[in-house]
Amino acid sequence: MNYDVIADIHGHADALEAPLGHLGYEQTGGAWRHPGRQALFVGDFIDHEPLQRESVDLVRWGEGMNRLSPLQNSISSPWCIAERMLGENEGRFSRTLCPGKKGPSCGWDRDLEKGLRVIRDWGASTVVTLLEAHEFELLHLPRLGELVQEAGMRWIHLPIRDMDIPDQNFAREWRTTGPEIHESIHVGENVLIHCGGGM
C-alpha cells in the first residue's frame, strides 16, 4: 500500500478535490477511493472557511481500506503543547488532550511514553488528569498516573464527568489541590491539565 500524506485542509474541501483527482482518486459511492493508494491526513480539517462540514465529511470516509483516512498517532500528528502565561515571573499553564490515548474506533493510537517526554521537556512539574476511573481502561491507559510519576512529575487526579461540570466531589478535592496548583504556578512551575479529548 502506498500513501499520500496531506497536511492542513483548514476547511478548503473544494481546493482538495482537484489534487485528489490528479493523484488518481475517484469519488464513488460517496467516498474518494484509489485502487492502490491511501490518503492520510495529519493536520487540521477545519478552520474558519465556509466548507467546514464538507471538509469533515470528506475525511470521515477513512474507516475503510483505500479511502481517505485521518491518522492520529504520535508520529503523523505530533503533539504540541499550547501554553498560557499567567503572570510575570510565574509558571506556565496548559490545557490539552490526554497523552497516549488509544481508541481504534475513534482513530487514536498515540504513544504514552512519547507524550510524557513532550510534557516533561516542556517543563511540567505537575500533571492534572480529569479522566473518570472507567476512562483509563477505555483509553488503554491503566498506568497513566504511575508513569507520570516515574517521569519525575507530580500527578493529581481530579475526575470530572465527561461533558459535565465539576461536581461536589471535585469541589471538595479542589479545596486542597487548587491552592497547591496555584502556588506551584506562582513560584514558576509549569502545570499541565488534561481530560480525554482536550478542552
C-alpha positions as CSV (number, residue, x, y, z in Angstrom):
1,M,0.0,0.0,0.0
2,N,1.3,3.5,-0.9
3,Y,0.3,6.6,0.9
4,D,-0.4,10.2,0.2
5,V,0.2,12.4,3.2
6,I,-1.9,15.5,3.2
7,A,-1.3,18.3,5.7
8,D,-3.8,21.0,6.9
9,I,-7.0,21.4,4.9
10,H,-8.4,24.3,7.1
11,G,-11.9,23.9,5.6
12,H,-10.9,24.0,1.9
13,A,-12.7,20.8,0.7
14,D,-13.2,22.3,-2.7
15,A,-9.5,23.0,-3.2
16,L,-8.6,19.5,-2.2
17,E,-10.8,17.7,-4.8
18,A,-8.6,18.7,-7.8
19,P,-5.3,17.3,-6.3
20,L,-7.1,14.1,-5.3
21,G,-8.3,13.6,-8.9
22,H,-4.8,14.4,-10.2
23,L,-3.4,11.6,-7.9
24,G,-5.9,9.1,-9.3
25,Y,-8.6,9.1,-6.6
26,E,-12.2,8.7,-7.8
27,Q,-15.3,9.7,-6.0
28,T,-17.6,6.6,-5.9
29,G,-20.4,5.8,-3.5
30,G,-19.9,9.0,-1.6
31,A,-16.2,8.3,-0.9
32,W,-12.9,9.1,-2.6
33,R,-11.1,5.8,-3.4
34,H,-7.9,4.7,-5.1
35,P,-7.1,1.2,-6.2
36,G,-3.6,1.2,-4.7
37,R,-3.1,4.3,-2.5
38,Q,-4.5,5.7,0.7
39,A,-4.6,9.3,1.8
40,L,-3.5,10.1,5.4
41,F,-4.5,13.4,6.9
42,V,-2.0,14.8,9.5
43,G,-3.3,18.3,10.2
44,D,-6.3,20.4,10.9
45,F,-9.5,19.5,9.0
46,I,-11.4,22.8,9.7
47,D,-10.7,26.4,10.4
48,H,-12.9,29.5,9.6
49,E,-13.6,28.7,5.9
50,P,-17.1,28.1,4.6
51,L,-16.7,24.4,3.7
52,Q,-16.0,23.1,7.2
53,R,-18.8,20.5,7.1
54,E,-17.8,19.3,3.6
55,S,-14.2,19.0,4.8
56,V,-15.1,16.8,7.7
57,D,-17.4,14.7,5.5
58,L,-14.6,14.2,3.0
59,V,-12.2,13.0,5.6
60,R,-14.7,10.9,7.6
61,W,-14.7,8.3,4.8
62,G,-11.5,6.9,6.4
63,E,-12.8,3.8,8.0
64,G,-12.4,1.5,5.0
65,M,-9.3,0.5,3.1
66,N,-8.2,2.7,0.2
67,R,-10.3,5.6,1.5
68,L,-9.2,8.9,2.9
69,S,-8.1,8.2,6.4
70,P,-7.1,10.6,9.3
71,L,-4.1,9.2,11.1
72,Q,-3.9,10.3,14.7
73,N,-0.7,8.9,16.3
74,S,2.4,10.4,17.8
75,I,4.3,10.3,14.5
76,S,1.8,11.5,12.0
77,S,0.2,14.1,14.3
78,P,3.0,15.3,16.7
79,W,1.7,16.6,20.0
80,C,2.2,20.3,20.6
81,I,1.5,21.9,23.9
82,A,-0.4,25.3,23.8
83,E,0.6,27.2,26.9
84,R,-0.6,30.3,28.7
85,M,1.5,32.6,30.8
86,L,-0.4,33.6,33.9
87,G,1.8,36.4,35.1
88,E,5.3,37.9,35.1
89,N,7.8,35.5,36.6
90,E,5.1,32.9,37.1
91,G,4.9,29.4,35.6
92,R,3.0,28.4,32.5
93,F,-0.3,26.6,32.3
94,S,-1.6,24.3,29.5
95,R,-4.9,22.5,28.8
96,T,-4.6,19.7,26.3
97,L,-5.8,16.2,25.2
98,C,-4.9,13.0,27.0
99,P,-1.3,11.8,26.4
100,G,-1.1,8.3,25.0
101,K,-4.8,7.9,24.3
102,K,-5.8,4.9,22.2
103,G,-9.1,4.0,20.6
104,P,-9.1,2.2,17.2
105,S,-12.8,3.0,16.7
106,C,-12.0,6.7,17.2
107,G,-8.8,6.8,15.2
108,W,-6.5,7.4,18.2
109,D,-3.2,5.5,18.6
110,R,-0.9,7.8,20.5
111,D,2.3,6.8,22.3
112,L,2.1,7.5,26.0
113,E,5.9,7.5,26.6
114,K,6.5,9.9,23.8
115,G,3.6,12.1,25.1
116,L,5.1,12.2,28.6
117,R,8.5,13.1,27.2
118,V,7.0,16.1,25.4
119,I,5.3,17.1,28.7
120,R,8.5,16.7,30.7
121,D,10.6,18.5,28.1
122,W,8.0,21.4,28.2
123,G,9.0,21.6,31.9
124,A,5.8,20.4,33.6
125,S,6.2,19.8,37.4
126,T,2.6,18.7,37.7
127,V,0.1,16.8,35.5
128,V,-3.6,17.1,36.4
129,T,-5.8,14.4,35.0
130,L,-9.6,14.9,34.8
131,L,-10.5,11.4,33.5
132,E,-13.1,9.4,35.3
133,A,-11.9,6.0,36.6
134,H,-13.5,4.0,33.8
135,E,-11.9,6.2,31.1
136,F,-8.4,4.9,32.0
137,E,-9.3,1.4,30.6
138,L,-11.4,2.9,27.8
139,L,-8.4,4.8,26.5
140,H,-5.9,2.0,27.3
141,L,-4.1,4.0,30.0
142,P,-4.3,1.9,33.2
143,R,-0.8,3.1,34.4
144,L,-1.0,6.7,33.4
145,G,-0.6,8.1,36.9
146,E,2.2,5.7,37.7
147,L,4.1,6.6,34.5
148,V,3.7,10.3,35.0
149,Q,5.3,10.0,38.4
150,E,8.1,7.7,37.1
151,A,8.8,10.5,34.6
152,G,9.6,12.8,37.5
153,M,6.3,14.8,37.6
154,R,3.6,15.1,40.3
155,W,0.3,13.5,39.3
156,I,-3.0,14.8,40.5
157,H,-6.3,13.0,39.7
158,L,-9.4,15.2,39.8
159,P,-12.1,13.4,37.8
160,I,-14.9,15.3,36.1
161,R,-17.7,13.5,34.3
162,D,-17.3,13.9,30.6
163,M,-19.2,16.7,29.1
164,D,-20.3,17.9,32.5
165,I,-19.4,20.5,35.1
166,P,-17.4,19.7,38.3
167,D,-19.4,18.0,41.0
168,Q,-19.3,18.2,44.8
169,N,-16.5,15.6,44.9
170,F,-14.3,17.7,42.7
171,A,-15.1,20.8,44.7
172,R,-14.1,19.0,47.9
173,E,-10.8,17.9,46.5
174,W,-10.2,21.3,44.9
175,R,-10.2,23.0,48.3
176,T,-6.9,21.2,48.9
177,T,-5.3,20.8,45.5
178,G,-6.4,24.1,44.0
179,P,-4.3,26.2,46.3
180,E,-1.4,23.8,45.8
181,I,-1.6,24.2,42.0
182,H,-1.9,27.9,42.2
183,E,1.2,28.1,44.4
184,S,3.2,25.9,42.0
185,I,2.4,28.3,39.2
186,H,3.1,31.3,41.4
187,V,6.7,30.1,42.2
188,G,7.4,29.5,38.5
189,E,6.4,25.9,37.9
190,N,4.6,24.6,34.8
191,V,1.3,22.8,35.2
192,L,-0.5,20.7,32.5
193,I,-4.1,19.7,32.9
194,H,-5.9,17.3,30.5
195,C,-9.1,15.4,30.0
196,G,-9.7,12.8,27.3
197,G,-10.3,14.8,24.2
198,G,-8.9,18.2,25.0
199,M,-10.5,21.4,26.2
